[in-house]
Amino acid sequence: MRFGLGSALFNEKNHAAAAEHLRECVKQMPDHSAAWKLLGRSEMALGNDAAATRAFVQGLVVAQEKGDVQVEREIGVFLKKLARKRS
C-alpha cells in the first residue's frame, strides 16, 4: 500500500509526501528494489542528493541480490546523473 501511495504521489509531483510513504515502505519491505529506486528519485527531485544516493545505493544492492536487472540499470542511470551533478 505504501508503495502505491508513494508512486501516485510521485506521479503527481508531490515528492515530499511520496518520499514519506516510500521511506515507510522500505522500512516495512527492505527488499523492495523499486521502492528504493522511487525513494531515490523522490529525494533527488527534492534536491536531497545525499539521501537520494543512499536510497539508490541500497536499491542497487537489493536489485542485484534479487536479480532485478531492469531496476539495477535504472538506478545506475540515476547514480550517474547525481555524480555528474556533483562534478
Disulfide bonds with the S-S distance in Angstrom:
none
